[in-house]
C-alpha cells in the first residue's frame, strides 16, 4: 500500500490531533512537523515517532517527501502557510476558518485554481453522524424546504482566558460560529445575502482581552431563509462541558434539533458532574476515532484517488465572507449586504 507523506504546520491543540491521525492512518506516513515553538514541535515529534522537526514552515514545505500538509496554526495566521503550500504544489487541509480576511480567502482560491493541489477546509462537524443524517433528511425532503435555523455554540471562559493565547486576535464568532455557519449553509443550500450582528464587550475587556464576550448575528439567505448564529465564551467554568452546542433547522413540513450538550454519557463523581464530548475525537484501542479522524481520512483519500474534497476552498470562502460581514456589521451598527 502506498503511504502518503504528510506534514503538519502548527502543532498546538488541533495540530497535535492532525499529527496523531496521520501517524495512525494505514495510508499515511507523518514525515515532519513545524511550529514556531521548537520545544512543542519536538515534543509532538517524539510522541509520534517523527524525525524531522522545523521551526520555519517553509523548510517543511521544501521537503520532497511531503505531499500533503495540514495547516493548524491560529485562525488569523492561515494565509501565508496555505499560499506557500499551494504554490509549492502541496495538497492542503487547513483548519477552520479558511482565513479571517476575505481578500486573503480570494487569493487562496486563486492559488488553488492555478495549482493542481487539493484544498480542503477542515469543517469536520459534517462527519458527525447526527449532523450528516440531518443533511440527508433535508436532502430527502422529509422536513420540506428549510426556511429557518438557529445555531448556538458557547464556550466556558477557560477558552479565551487560558486555553488560547490569542483570543483577542479572534472572536467567539470566528472561533465557534464558523462550524455552525458551514453546517447551516449546507442545510439551507443557499448563500447569504445580508447580515446584521450585535456584540457585547464587558467581561473579557475588563480582563484585558479586547474581544467580544458574545455575538448574535442574523443572516438572510438568497433563498429567503433566515438563520441566527449565537456565540459566547464567558460561560462559568462550572458548566459541565467546555462547549454548549445546539442547532435547529425549521422546514415547511418539519423540524430538526441537534443537541450536543452531552454525547450519550454522563459521569458523576465526588468531585464533579461531567458530560464528556467524544464524537469528534476519542481514542479507541490506541487510535483516535471520531468525526475528526474521518475528515482527515477523507482528505487523504481525495489525494490518493484524485477526488474533489467534500468541503472545498469555495465553501471555506463563503463562511469567511459571512464571518467578515458579521464583524463589519458589529463595527458599523447596521445590516451589511454581502458582495460576491
Long-range contacts (C-beta under 8 A, 24 or more apart in sequence): 1-26, 1-27, 2-27, 2-304, 3-27, 3-28, 3-29, 4-28, 4-29, 4-67, 4-68, 4-300, 4-303, 4-304, 5-29, 5-31, 5-65, 5-66, 5-67, 5-68, 6-30, 6-31, 6-66, 6-67, 6-68, 6-69, 6-70, 6-300, 7-31, 7-32, 7-33, 7-34, 7-60, 7-61, 7-63, 7-66, 7-68, 7-69, 7-70, 7-90, 8-32, 8-33, 8-34, 8-44, 8-69, 8-70, 8-72, 9-33, 9-34, 9-35, 9-57, 9-60, 9-69, 9-70, 9-71, 9-72, 9-73, 9-81, 9-85, 10-34, 10-35, 10-71, 10-72, 10-73, 10-74, 10-77, 10-81, 11-35, 11-40, 11-41, 11-44, 11-72, 12-40, 12-72, 12-73, 12-74, 13-163, 14-72, 14-95, 15-44, 15-70, 15-72, 15-73, 16-44, 16-47, 17-72, 17-281, 17-288, 17-292, 18-70, 18-72, 18-93, 18-296, 19-44, 19-47, 19-48, 19-50, 20-47, 20-48, 20-288, 21-288, 21-292, 21-293, 21-296, 21-297, 22-70, 22-296, 23-48, 23-49, 23-50, 24-287, 24-288, 24-293, 25-296, 25-297, 25-300, 27-300, 27-304, 28-68, 28-300, 31-63, 31-65, 31-66, 32-60, 32-63, 32-65, 32-66, 33-60, 34-59, 34-60, 57-81, 57-84, 58-84, 61-85, 61-88, 61-90, 62-88, 66-90, 67-91, 67-303, 68-92, 68-93, 68-118, 68-299, 68-300, 68-303, 69-93, 70-94, 70-95, 70-122, 70-296, 71-95, 74-164, 74-166, 74-169, 74-170, 75-99, 75-100, 75-170, 75-174, 75-175, 75-178, 76-100, 76-166, 76-169, 76-170, 76-174, 78-104, 79-104, 79-107, 79-108, 82-108, 82-111, 82-119, 83-107, 83-108, 83-111, 85-117, 86-111, 86-112, 86-114, 86-115, 86-117, 86-119, 87-111, 87-115, 89-115, 89-116, 89-117, 90-117, 91-117, 91-118, 91-119, 91-299, 91-303, 92-117, 92-118, 92-119, 92-120, 93-120, 93-121, 93-122, 93-296, 93-299, 94-119, 94-120, 94-121, 94-122, 94-316, 95-121, 95-122, 96-121, 96-122, 96-123, 96-178, 96-179, 96-182, 96-316, 96-319, 97-121, 97-174, 97-178, 97-316, 97-319, 97-320, 97-323, 98-313, 98-316, 98-317, 98-319, 98-320, 99-316, 99-320, 100-170, 100-174, 100-320, 100-323, 100-324, 101-320, 101-324, 102-317, 102-320, 102-321, 102-324, 105-316, 105-317, 105-320, 105-321, 106-317, 108-313, 108-317, 109-313, 109-314, 109-317, 112-313, 118-299, 118-302, 118-303, 118-308, 118-309, 119-309, 119-312, 119-313, 120-298, 120-299, 120-302, 120-309, 120-310, 120-311, 120-312, 120-313, 121-182, 121-311, 121-312, 121-313, 121-315, 121-316, 121-319, 122-295, 122-296, 122-299, 122-311, 123-178, 123-179, 123-182, 123-183, 123-295, 123-311, 123-315, 123-316, 123-319, 124-280, 124-291, 124-292, 124-294, 124-295, 124-296, 125-179, 125-182, 125-183, 125-280, 125-291, 126-182, 126-183, 126-186, 126-291, 126-295, 126-310, 126-311, 127-291, 127-292, 127-294, 127-295, 127-298, 128-279, 128-280, 128-291, 129-279, 129-291, 130-258, 131-183, 131-247, 131-258, 134-187, 134-247, 134-249, 134-256, 134-258, 135-186, 135-187, 137-256, 138-187, 138-189, 138-249, 138-251, 138-256, 141-253, 142-253, 142-254, 143-249, 143-250, 143-251, 143-252, 143-253, 143-254, 143-255, 143-256, 144-251, 144-252, 144-253, 144-254, 145-223, 145-251, 145-252, 146-187, 146-188, 146-189, 146-225, 146-249, 146-250, 146-251, 147-224, 147-225, 147-226, 147-250, 147-251, 147-252, 148-225, 148-226, 148-227, 148-249, 148-250, 149-184, 149-187, 149-188, 149-225, 149-226, 149-227, 149-228, 149-247, 149-248, 149-249, 149-250, 150-227, 150-228, 150-230, 150-246, 150-247, 150-248, 151-177, 151-180, 151-181, 151-183, 151-184, 151-227, 151-228, 151-229, 151-230, 151-246, 151-247, 151-248, 152-180, 152-230, 152-231, 152-244, 152-245, 152-246, 152-247, 153-177, 153-179, 153-180, 153-230, 153-231, 153-243, 153-244, 153-245, 154-214, 154-230, 154-231, 154-232, 154-233, 154-235, 154-243, 154-244, 154-245, 155-232, 155-233, 155-235, 155-242, 155-243, 155-244, 156-233, 156-235, 156-236, 156-237, 156-239, 156-242, 156-243, 157-203, 157-204, 157-233, 157-234, 157-235, 157-236, 157-237, 158-237, 158-242, 159-233, 159-242, 160-204, 160-209, 160-211, 160-233, 160-234, 161-204, 161-207, 161-209, 167-204, 167-209, 167-211, 167-233, 168-204, 168-209, 168-210, 168-211, 169-211, 170-211, 171-199, 171-211, 171-212, 171-215, 171-231, 171-327, 172-211, 172-212, 172-213, 172-214, 172-215, 172-231, 172-232, 172-233, 173-197, 173-212, 173-215, 173-217, 173-229, 173-231, 173-323, 173-326, 173-327, 174-323, 175-231, 175-233, 176-231, 176-233, 176-243, 177-215, 177-217, 177-229, 177-230, 177-231, 177-323, 177-326, 178-319, 178-323, 180-229, 180-231, 180-247, 181-219, 181-229, 181-319, 181-322, 181-323, 182-311, 182-315, 182-319, 183-247, 184-227, 184-229, 184-247, 184-249, 185-315, 185-318, 185-319, 185-322, 187-249, 188-221, 188-223, 188-225, 188-227, 188-249, 189-223, 190-221, 190-222, 190-223, 190-225, 191-221, 191-222, 191-318, 191-338, 192-219, 192-220, 192-221, 192-222, 192-318, 192-321, 192-322, 192-325, 192-338, 193-220, 193-221, 193-222, 193-337, 193-338, 194-219, 194-220, 194-335, 194-336, 194-337, 194-338, 195-219, 195-220, 195-322, 195-325, 195-326, 195-328, 195-329, 195-335, 195-336, 195-338, 196-329, 196-334, 196-335, 196-336, 197-325, 197-326, 197-327, 197-329, 197-330, 198-330, 199-330, 203-234, 204-233, 204-234, 212-330, 215-326, 215-330, 217-326, 217-329, 219-322, 229-326, 240-272, 240-273, 240-274, 240-275, 241-274, 241-275, 241-276, 241-277, 242-277, 243-277
